[in-house]
Amino acid sequence: MSVPTSRSGAERSYPLPHAGPDARFTESLVNSVVVVLVGYGYPRIDAPADRAALETALGAFLYNLLENRT
């Protein structure tokens, strides 16, 4: 499902349709995002609540989690 953006008119690639577990969404992916954020000067993500929030935010960006709900 592609949605046009309002700025450029280009079609969006995200969020992806979500049909269930995705083998690409791993602990390693989250760790890589953490490393990038810290590399840009953001604070380390040590608290479990912060890590859970990051995983939730990544999931919301990557997947259309509401797509299959009625």
C-alpha positions in Angstrom: 0.0 0.0 0.0 1.6 3.3 -1.1 0.3 6.7 0.1 1.3 9.9 -1.6 3.2 12.4 0.5 2.0 16.0 0.7 5.4 17.6 0.1 6.8 16.0 -3.0 3.9 14.0 -4.4 6.2 10.9 -4.3 4.6 7.6 -3.1 5.6 6.4 0.3 7.2 3.1 0.9 6.3 2.9 4.6 4.4 1.7 6.5 4.5 -1.8 5.2 1.5 -4.1 5.3 1.7 -6.2 8.4 0.6 -9.8 8.0 2.3 -11.2 11.1 5.8 -11.7 12.5 8.6 -10.4 10.3 12.0 -12.2 10.6 13.8 -8.9 9.8 12.5 -7.2 12.9 15.1 -8.6 15.3 17.0 -7.6 18.4 19.9 -7.0 16.1 17.9 -4.4 14.1 17.0 -2.6 17.3 20.6 -2.7 18.5 21.7 -1.2 15.2 19.3 1.7 15.6 20.5 2.3 19.1 24.1 2.4 17.9 23.2 4.9 15.2 21.3 7.1 17.7 24.2 7.1 20.2 26.6 7.8 17.3 24.6 11.0 16.6 24.9 12.1 20.2 21.6 10.9 21.6 21.7 9.3 25.1 22.3 5.6 25.5 19.2 3.5 25.7 19.7 1.4 28.9 16.3 1.5 30.6 13.9 -1.3 29.6 11.1 1.2 29.2 13.1 3.2 26.7 14.0 0.1 24.7 10.4 -0.9 24.6 9.4 2.6 23.5 12.0 2.4 20.7 10.7 -1.0 19.5 7.2 0.4 19.5 8.2 3.4 17.5 10.1 1.3 15.0 7.1 -1.0 14.6 4.8 2.0 14.1 7.1 3.4 11.4 7.7 0.1 9.6 4.3 -1.6 9.7 0.7 -0.6 9.3 -0.4 -2.3 12.5 -4.0 -1.1 12.2 -4.5 -2.4 8.7 -6.1 -5.7 9.6 -8.3 -4.4 12.4 -12.0 -3.8 12.0 
